[in-house]
Amino acid sequence: MKIKAEEIDISFEKITEYLLVKKEKNDKSKFLFALGYSRENWQELLYDIRNIAINNDLILQQTNEFGNLFTVKGKLKQKKMITVWLQQITNNNFRFIIS
């Protein structure tokens, strides 16, 4: 099963205020900067994450009170990635959690 484009929920703040910001712990920005992503071209990262979800199969990891938690394996600019998605109970949309 794949996620349909209209079911995807990715906040731009998740990209611009979390993934593309340097952190002391669990810093993902270094990896993303090396691939050419930045806060100036954050839309490209958003587009590429959406494409991972649309073009690759969901793998159910667990179910909890918020919904079903899935991983989706794919590539960002030829680098293997695992993204995490929550299928929300409230509307069945898939909210991007992390990569």
C-alpha positions, -999 to +999 in steps of 0.1 A: +000+000+000+012+035-008+001+069+005-020+090-019-008+126-025-041+140-011-036+120+022-002+136+030+002+161+058+037+177+061+040+210+079+065+234+065+076+241+101+087+204+104+110+211+075+122+246+082+122+247+120+133+211+127+150+192+099+170+221+085+181+235+118+214+225+134+210+207+168+233+194+195+214+160+195+198+141+167+209+166+141+195+158+107+205+190+091+241+181+084+230+151+063+204+172+045+228+201+039+253+177+024+226+166-001+220+202-011+189+211+009+187+243+029+162+266+045+163+286+012+151+256-009+130+238+018+102+232-008+125+209-027+130+187+005+092+188+011+086+176-025+112+149-022+098+136+011+063+135-005+077+115-034+091+089-011+057+084+005+038+084-028+062+060-047+071+034-020+052+009+001+041+015+037+053-009+063+032-010+095+053-007+126+027-003+154-008+009+163-015+032+192-042+055+205-032+081+178-034+058+148-011+035+128+026+042+126+043+033+093+077+035+078+084+041+042+118+034+027+131+055-002+158+078-014+167+114-011+191+122-040+202+086-041+208+083-004+187+056+013+162+070+039+135+057+061+106+081+068+080+077+095+043+084+091+013+084+114-020+076+098-042+097+121-074+082+136-092+115+133-090+118+095-070+089+081-044+113+066-007+105+070+012+130+090+050+131+084+068+124+117+105+122+109+131+110+084 
